[in-house]
Amino acid sequence: MRKILLLGTALLLFATTACRNLVEGFDKNPNVPTDISAAEELMVTVLMNDAFFHESQSARLSGIWAGYFTGSDRQFTAYEVYNVVASEFDSNWDIAYRQVLKQAKVMRAKAEEEGKTGIVAVSKIIEAHIMGSVAALWGDAPFSEAASDDFPTPKYDPQASIYQGVIALLDEAIATLGDASSAIPAAQDLFFAGDKSKWIAAANTLKARYYMHLKDYANAKSAALNGISSPAGDMMMPHGTTQDGNMNPYYEFVVNQRSGYMTAGTSTSGGYDYDGDNNPDAGSFVVWLMTERINNGIDDPERRDYYFDVSAGLASAELNTADDAAFAADASFPLVTYAENQLILAEAEMRTGTRAQAITYLNDYRANIDAYVGGGTYAPLAPATDADAMKAIMEEKYIAMVGQIEGFNDLRRWLNDNTVIGGSAVKDLAPNVPVKTPAAPTIPQRFLYPQVEVNTNPNVPEQSIDHLFTPTPVNAN
């Protein structure tokens, strides 16, 4: 009999309902004409569903485990200390495979029938985006046989093979969009309004992301050099102010649906020792870290305050849902960005090139922080050693990814990396996010395979009590 991880008894019964409520009313774009083709109509839904996976429960759970947020009430206090069961991942899996991957493949088939090569390319980029995230979060997963009626119980492909497969999809999409005859319908393009050059740049940044996951830093740098070159090219999911419709899912969750469940304040357990002085510190790890940087003159307060409301003190920090803040009702959500691209360049250069060039990439990003957070001065950094430069780059990237799954992905890659840079192992230079319970050996290293998959697919790998803390294959060496 398969072993099913049972670290606690709390069940996330609201997850599926919450997901359904947020999707309803948002899968119809009032700006889209009614006489569009089948592929064009599907495109709106597929883009929306892909974004929703990356900004809803998968992002919230990743954020808690990465030290961005705090599980503060009900079942979220269990998540805070890594107490989860397999069934809590059913909804995440369903969004990824049924609502995104399956629909992206249907969209591609319709576009091929209609001769709409630009939409074919978009479908491949979205497939790469969702399956790259699935591989990062779960490790081995269905890919080559997934979302096919021919394979009701698809095999599990090795994690590294999935990454290679999505990189191939991105290459195909880039080539297609480079053909002058291809076109993307502006009205259905929620991200770039039909701008092919922005799609190509985003695809290259995604290639760079997945090469980083594979620790192929030379190819990551090559891809990023063709990636998003300014904040104006960011792949963002737009939002509005309609409750249970087009609101930012973070706002919808922390304000309208589950107020108090997830904060950025001190844990109900009394907090964690972030600085090694044997005393608990206030706030989530990233709130504390950003405050330390303010105190040390590295950053201005505008950056921290864009993400978090600390008006009641660090111990009572909340996600900032005010107008123009990161988690406002109508705040667009970052999916693939210049910030990520530039800091990929910095890290990859640090690993394959020169410290001087890596610092240049780092400071190019810092010169643009105000474009993201709406103010502040972020002076160039000048780390004097290779170890200091690597530490600065990782810390900058960690902060830049607040609220995004990629922050959790980076953290796990770094904390398992024994590569020595400047005399120190990368894992010792990475942000020192605390392990939140003495019962765990590390922060969680992956998501659990969902109970629905355990029940229906005989090919699902076995998972035991230790599976949550076992690095995925690409992070295991």
Phi and psi in degrees as a GROMACS rama.xvg file:
@    title "Ramachandran Plot"
@    xaxis  label "Phi"
@    yaxis  label "Psi"
@TYPE xy
-65.5614  140.514  ARG-2
-83.7401  129.48  LYS-3
-112.988  127.848  ILE-4
-66.0855  125.226  LEU-5
-130.935  83.5927  LEU-6
-89.0057  -6.87759  LEU-7
-172.09  179.388  GLY-8
-110.782  -5.66767  THR-9
-68.0328  134.379  ALA-10
-114.591  134.284  LEU-11
-85.2861  71.3202  LEU-12
-70.1524  -23.0316  LEU-13
-81.4369  -10.5995  PHE-14
-61.658  -50.4812  ALA-15
-64.8844  -40.7804  THR-16
-62.823  -43.9585  THR-17
-61.7702  -42.4703  ALA-18
-62.6189  -43.9475  CYS-19
-64.1185  -42.2957  ARG-20
-62.9023  -38.9371  ASN-21
-72.357  -28.4301  LEU-22
-79.2791  -37.8755  VAL-23
-60.2368  132.186  GLU-24
86.7383  -7.10996  GLY-25
-110.859  -5.28843  PHE-26
-91.9413  10.4536  ASP-27
-124.365  123.162  LYS-28
-99.3861  115.659  ASN-29
-65.7133  -14.7598  PRO-30
-87.9448  -4.96864  ASN-31
-89.9175  126.155  VAL-32
-65.8409  157.152  PRO-33
-84.4049  -9.0492  THR-34
-100.015  30.656  ASP-35
-83.4756  165.583  ILE-36
-76.4326  169.716  SER-37
-62.6618  -41.1619  ALA-38
-64.9788  -40.1631  ALA-39
-66.4001  -39.9612  GLU-40
-65.4253  -41.9501  GLU-41
-65.0663  -31.148  LEU-42
-57.9845  -41.9101  MET-43
-60.1676  -47.8246  VAL-44
-65.2006  -42.1907  THR-45
-64.8964  -44.4341  VAL-46
-62.7593  -42.6251  LEU-47
-63.6744  -44.9883  MET-48
-65.8069  -38.818  ASN-49
-61.2226  -45.5548  ASP-50
-62.3991  -41.675  ALA-51
-61.356  -39.3027  PHE-52
-57.301  -40.3842  PHE-53
-82.8491  -5.89769  HIS-54
-130.628  15.6701  GLU-55
-118.939  -129.789  SER-56
-62.7727  -35.55  GLN-57
-61.5239  -40.0243  SER-58
-71.9084  -38.6495  ALA-59
-63.6515  -47.2837  ARG-60
-66.0075  -43.4803  LEU-61
-58.145  -40.3016  SER-62
-66.027  -38.5654  GLY-63
-64.8908  -45.5464  ILE-64
-73.9969  -21.3474  TRP-65
-89.2035  -0.731682  ALA-66
87.1805  11.1554  GLY-67
-81.4959  -41.8794  TYR-68
-123.855  171.191  PHE-69
-126.47  127.426  THR-70
-76.1668  114.882  GLY-71
-117.302  -10.5922  SER-72
-155.589  151.964  ASP-73
51.2439  -136.297  ARG-74
-64.9241  -17.8963  GLN-75
-71.6348  -21.796  PHE-76
-69.0824  -28.6597  THR-77
-71.0156  -41.7034  ALA-78
-61.6248  -33.9806  TYR-79
-55.2973  -36.6169  GLU-80
-109.451  27.2366  VAL-81
69.0027  26.6312  TYR-82
-94.2117  96.9504  ASN-83
-136.951  161.283  VAL-84
-126.005  162.758  VAL-85
-60.0936  -34.823  ALA-86
-65.2433  -19.8249  SER-87
-71.8352  -7.87176  GLU-88
-105.211  3.5914  PHE-89
-58.9475  -46.0695  ASP-90
-67.1597  -41.8791  SER-91
-57.9929  -44.9704  ASN-92
-64.8661  -42.1431  TRP-93
-62.6323  -43.7586  ASP-94
-60.5705  -46.2971  ILE-95
-63.4858  -47.9053  ALA-96
-89.3607  -45.8878  TYR-97
-85.4555  -42.2761  ARG-98
-87.7669  -23.1833  GLN-99
-110.367  -64.7242  VAL-100
-60.8555  -50.4167  LEU-101
-59.7889  -44.8446  LYS-102
-70.2414  -32.4427  GLN-103
-64.8972  -37.0938  ALA-104
-71.7251  -37.3215  LYS-105
-64.1914  -44.1023  VAL-106
-57.9685  -41.3584  MET-107
-65.532  -43.2145  ARG-108
-62.4288  -42.9077  ALA-109
-63.2606  -42.6736  LYS-110
-64.981  -37.5162  ALA-111
-65.4556  -40.2287  GLU-112
-62.1987  -36.3262  GLU-113
-89.3946  -3.55046  GLU-114
71.5645  25.6797  GLY-115
-97.7508  84.1769  LYS-116
-67.3469  -30.0373  THR-117
-63.2125  -39.7869  GLY-118
-70.3298  -34.7787  ILE-119
-56.636  -46.174  VAL-120
-62.778  -43.2939  ALA-121
-60.9478  -41.1489  VAL-122
-60.9898  -35.3878  SER-123
-71.9503  -36.9464  LYS-124
-66.3421  -40.8516  ILE-125
-67.9371  -40.9745  ILE-126
-59.5806  -42.6586  GLU-127
-63.1686  -41.4235  ALA-128
-63.1595  -49.7003  HIS-129
-70.4865  -41.043  ILE-130
-76.412  -26.7478  MET-131
-64.1255  -38.817  GLY-132
-70.0533  -39.8697  SER-133
-59.7766  -46.7798  VAL-134
-61.296  -41.7661  ALA-135
-64.1218  -41.0539  ALA-136
-84.0978  -35.2255  LEU-137
-108.933  -20.2388  TRP-138
88.1201  -129.297  GLY-139
-59.7855  140.53  ASP-140
-162.359  161.575  ALA-141
-62.5451  133.697  PRO-142
-144.572  -65.0908  PHE-143
-65.9029  -27.4842  SER-144
-109.949  6.0067  GLU-145
-75.174  151.438  ALA-146
55.5663  37.9765  ALA-147
-126.703  132.566  SER-148
-64.915  -19.8072  ASP-149
-74.951  -16.946  ASP-150
-132.16  80.0719  PHE-151
-65.3845  -25.1288  PRO-152
-124.324  78.6679  THR-153
-65.3931  149.735  PRO-154
-70.9858  162.66  LYS-155
-98.0131  121.768  TYR-156
-87.3527  148.536  ASP-157
-60.3364  144.329  PRO-158
-52.8099  -47.6452  GLN-159
-62.6902  -35.0796  ALA-160
-66.9158  -35.5932  SER-161
-63.334  -44.3811  ILE-162
-59.9111  -43.7888  TYR-163
-63.5001  -37.2472  GLN-164
-66.0878  -40.6423  GLY-165
-73.5783  -31.7474  VAL-166
-63.826  -39.1195  ILE-167
-63.0484  -40.7393  ALA-168
-60.7741  -41.8031  LEU-169
-64.7862  -40.3473  LEU-170
-61.8277  -41.6171  ASP-171
-63.2548  -42.8693  GLU-172
-65.2511  -41.9327  ALA-173
-61.562  -42.9817  ILE-174
-63.8163  -42.99  ALA-175
-63.1222  -44.6563  THR-176
-71.4458  -18.7858  LEU-177
-75.9186  -12.2716  GLY-178
-81.0782  127.912  ASP-179
-61.1953  -22.4495  ALA-180
-78.5387  -14.3816  SER-181
-80.1274  150.533  SER-182
-150.1  148.49  ALA-183
-117.489  125.636  ILE-184
-66.0186  123.142  PRO-185
-63.0849  -40.5052  ALA-186
-66.0735  -29.7433  ALA-187
-92.9607  -6.82091  GLN-188
-91.2405  95.9436  ASP-189
-66.7492  -22.9235  LEU-190
-94.8459  -46.2524  PHE-191
-130.081  8.1756  PHE-192
50.7234  39.8169  ALA-193
84.8982  6.47928  GLY-194
-80.3125  103.588  ASP-195
-65.1386  -35.5842  LYS-196
-62.7793  -34.5977  SER-197
-72.3249  -37.1257  LYS-198
-63.4587  -41.5434  TRP-199
-62.9656  -44.2062  ILE-200
-63.2228  -43.6034  ALA-201
-62.7704  -39.3636  ALA-202
-62.2728  -38.8209  ALA-203
-67.7371  -37.5765  ASN-204
-65.9455  -38.6477  THR-205
-63.2196  -40.113  LEU-206
-57.0677  -46.2085  LYS-207
-60.6059  -41.8829  ALA-208
-56.943  -47.7853  ARG-209
-75.5691  -29.2677  TYR-210
-65.4376  -35.6239  TYR-211
-62.5762  -41.9349  MET-212
-59.9879  -36.0577  HIS-213
-80.9772  -4.93571  LEU-214
63.934  29.0636  LYS-215
-97.3528  80.6325  ASP-216
-73.8371  -28.2085  TYR-217
-66.0001  -46.9396  ALA-218
-70.117  -30.734  ASN-219
-61.7424  -44.3166  ALA-220
-63.9934  -42.6745  LYS-221
-60.6203  -43.2363  SER-222
-67.8459  -41.8459  ALA-223
-66.2992  -28.1944  ALA-224
-63.4183  -19.2142  LEU-225
-107.733  13.0965  ASN-226
-90.2567  -160.958  GLY-227
-63.7416  125.789  ILE-228
-106.697  -1.95998  SER-229
-162.801  159.345  SER-230
-57.6641  -24.6333  PRO-231
-64.7549  -17.875  ALA-232
-97.6807  8.54329  GLY-233
-64.2576  143.093  ASP-234
-88.0881  104.546  MET-235
-121.208  141.732  MET-236
-92.5821  116.577  MET-237
-73.6344  150.968  PRO-238
-135.714  168.221  HIS-239
-134.639  -153.624  GLY-240
-121.039  17.8109  THR-241
-88.4439  115.533  THR-242
-64.6762  141.149  GLN-243
55.3501  30.1445  ASP-244
-138.053  -95.334  GLY-245
-111.69  16.1972  ASN-246
-66.8298  154.573  MET-247
-57.1614  125.944  ASN-248
-59.5078  -31.2824  PRO-249
-62.7555  -47.8745  TYR-250
-60.0827  -48.3687  TYR-251
-55.5782  -41.2783  GLU-252
-72.4001  -52.9003  PHE-253
-80.3047  -18.1791  VAL-254
-104.635  -50.5532  VAL-255
-95.1279  -29.8965  ASN-256
-105.783  -49.0411  GLN-257
-136.953  58.3065  ARG-258
-56.218  129.635  SER-259
89.4516  -12.6531  GLY-260
-69.4242  -39.1762  TYR-261
-131.075  122.332  MET-262
-127.412  -165.824  THR-263
-128.294  23.6221  ALA-264
-93.9679  -166.775  GLY-265
-70.751  140.551  THR-266
-60.8535  151.276  SER-267
-63.5021  -16.4402  THR-268
-77.3758  -9.03454  SER-269
112.035  -1.96619  GLY-270
100.415  174.309  GLY-271
-127.186  155.398  TYR-272
-88.2574  103.744  ASP-273
-87.2956  -29.9779  TYR-274
-106.61  6.58048  ASP-275
77.6772  18.8313  GLY-276
-98.4698  11.3156  ASP-277
67.0974  20.2136  ASN-278
-126.275  139.766  ASN-279
-67.5358  143.572  PRO-280
-107.108  156.641  ASP-281
-88.1885  147.592  ALA-282
88.2252  170.922  GLY-283
-67.0842  167.592  SER-284
-59.7087  -44.1749  PHE-285
-69.8952  -33.5942  VAL-286
-63.1397  -45.2056  VAL-287
-61.3592  -46.1372  TRP-288
-62.0936  -45.9286  LEU-289
-64.4751  -33.8995  MET-290
-69.3018  -39.7184  THR-291
-60.8578  -39.7355  GLU-292
-66.5599  -36.687  ARG-293
-63.0837  -46.4214  ILE-294
-63.9977  -28.4344  ASN-295
-94.0682  6.35765  ASN-296
75.5347  16.517  GLY-297
-82.5467  -41.7903  ILE-298
-128.559  159.494  ASP-299
-90.1517  158.078  ASP-300
-61.7882  -24.1548  PRO-301
-55.6818  -32.6284  GLU-302
-67.4614  -51.6177  ARG-303
-61.3283  -43.8364  ARG-304
-73.1331  -16.4175  ASP-305
-66.957  -36.6506  TYR-306
-91.8277  -34.5351  TYR-307
-132.906  144.107  PHE-308
-96.7165  109.226  ASP-309
-111.757  20.5452  VAL-310
-61.671  -25.7892  SER-311
-97.6504  11.6359  ALA-312
102.608  157.342  GLY-313
-61.6792  -36.2371  LEU-314
-62.8206  -25.1998  ALA-315
-111.153  23.4588  SER-316
-60.2405  143.304  ALA-317
-127.732  160.735  GLU-318
-63.036  137.474  LEU-319
-82.8652  110.72  ASN-320
-108.593  12.4913  THR-321
-69.3139  164.01  ALA-322
-54.5793  137.403  ASP-323
71.0986  6.12121  ASP-324
-91.2981  173.078  ALA-325
-60.0501  -34.6083  ALA-326
-115.423  30.328  PHE-327
-64.061  160.255  ALA-328
-55.8908  -40.2712  ALA-329
-105.73  18.5647  ASP-330
-71.6935  126.834  ALA-331
-66.7132  146.954  SER-332
-105.958  132.391  PHE-333
-77.8264  127.897  PRO-334
-107.722  -46.7267  LEU-335
-143.946  127.168  VAL-336
-137.092  163.583  THR-337
-59.2386  -39.8284  TYR-338
-56.6842  -48.864  ALA-339
-62.2629  -46.3555  GLU-340
-60.0254  -46.3504  ASN-341
-67.3265  -35.5967  GLN-342
-80.4954  -23.481  LEU-343
-62.4166  -46.8085  ILE-344
-56.8518  -43.6717  LEU-345
-63.2301  -47.6504  ALA-346
-67.6513  -44.5414  GLU-347
-62.7725  -39.3766  ALA-348
-65.064  -38.69  GLU-349
-62.651  -31.3326  MET-350
-88.2057  -23.4539  ARG-351
-124.155  -13.5463  THR-352
-129.508  -123.559  GLY-353
-119.27  149.947  THR-354
-62.4962  -39.8423  ARG-355
-59.405  -44.9695  ALA-356
-70.3902  -36.7063  GLN-357
-61.3004  -41.9218  ALA-358
-67.4087  -33.7369  ILE-359
-61.3948  -46.1344  THR-360
-61.4328  -42.8804  TYR-361
-58.4015  -47.5547  LEU-362
-74.4342  -25.4765  ASN-363
-61.4111  -40.1097  ASP-364
-67.2291  -45.5787  TYR-365
-59.4369  -31.7325  ARG-366
-67.1648  -13.9575  ALA-367
-111.758  5.49176  ASN-368
-59.5863  -38.8307  ILE-369
-62.517  -23.6632  ASP-370
-66.6994  -24.8046  ALA-371
-91.6678  -40.5429  TYR-372
-105.854  -4.40101  VAL-373
81.8628  19.7857  GLY-374
159.423  175.899  GLY-375
98.3841  164.646  GLY-376
-118.361  131.566  THR-377
-129.439  88.6759  TYR-378
-65.8507  153.37  ALA-379
-59.1484  144.518  PRO-380
-96.9592  152.935  LEU-381
-137.975  63.3615  ALA-382
-60.3389  135.426  PRO-383
-90.019  -14.6198  ALA-384
-128.529  163.657  THR-385
-62.0327  -40.6347  ASP-386
-64.27  -42.9685  ALA-387
-64.7613  -37.8179  ASP-388
-66.1766  -43.8865  ALA-389
-63.9074  -42.3804  MET-390
-61.386  -43.0832  LYS-391
-63.9721  -40.7929  ALA-392
-65.7903  -45.4706  ILE-393
-65.4672  -41.2532  MET-394
-64.2027  -41.1428  GLU-395
-63.4099  -42.6347  GLU-396
-66.6957  -42.621  LYS-397
-57.1594  -44.5534  TYR-398
-70.0722  -39.1852  ILE-399
-63.9509  -23.0849  ALA-400
-96.9382  14.6325  MET-401
-50.3394  127.202  VAL-402
85.9793  -6.91631  GLY-403
-105.892  145.103  GLN-404
-57.7474  -31.9933  ILE-405
-62.6551  -26.467  GLU-406
-62.8037  -40.3746  GLY-407
-66.5776  -39.2717  PHE-408
-63.6058  -46.8172  ASN-409
-59.8806  -46.5975  ASP-410
-59.7974  -43.6877  LEU-411
-66.2998  -37.5306  ARG-412
-63.4868  -45.7446  ARG-413
-67.2293  -44.0347  TRP-414
-72.037  -10.1644  LEU-415
-108.311  11.161  ASN-416
-102.072  113.945  ASP-417
-90.8895  3.23446  ASN-418
-56.7607  135.281  THR-419
-96.5144  125.724  VAL-420
-127.998  120.412  ILE-421
62.4028  29.5929  GLY-422
89.8096  -1.71732  GLY-423
-127.336  144.768  SER-424
-70.1341  143.08  ALA-425
-54.8156  -40.8575  VAL-426
-61.4491  -26.0948  LYS-427
-86.0671  -13.0259  ASP-428
-96.9658  -15.2369  LEU-429
-69.798  159.539  ALA-430
-51.7596  130.057  PRO-431
-86.5104  60.8332  ASN-432
-63.6919  127.663  VAL-433
-75.0944  150.893  PRO-434
-78.4742  125.153  VAL-435
-88.9261  0.466683  LYS-436
-149.204  138.92  THR-437
-67.2215  -12.4507  PRO-438
-76.9942  -12.7361  ALA-439
-107.947  141.942  ALA-440
-79.8317  -25.1897  PRO-441
-150.207  178.819  THR-442
-67.0415  160.043  ILE-443
-55.9285  144.049  PRO-444
-107.113  -5.76955  GLN-445
-171.126  169.682  ARG-446
-86.5668  157.441  PHE-447
-82.7995  147.338  LEU-448
-64.1714  134.695  TYR-449
-69.4184  154.126  PRO-450
-61.3525  -37.4137  GLN-451
-62.174  -33.7681  VAL-452
-75.0851  -39.2304  GLU-453
-59.9684  -37.8544  VAL-454
-75.6349  -25.2185  ASN-455
-119.877  -18.2104  THR-456
-117.866  110.492  ASN-457
-67.1833  -10.877  PRO-458
-87.3293  -5.66582  ASN-459
-64.6859  134.017  VAL-460
-62.0718  150.198  PRO-461
-68.9069  146.683  GLU-462
-135.133  138.443  GLN-463
-117.528  -169.67  SER-464
-59.8924  -25.8443  ILE-465
-93.11  -4.2688  ASP-466
-61.8879  -37.7646  HIS-467
-59.2957  -27.3388  LEU-468
-108.185  12.7055  PHE-469
-96.0162  119.93  THR-470
-56.7818  144.83  PRO-471
-64.4876  161.272  THR-472
-53.6757  -40.8363  PRO-473
-71.2937  -18.8393  VAL-474
-98.7119  -1.36042  ASN-475
-85.6478  -7.57581  ALA-476
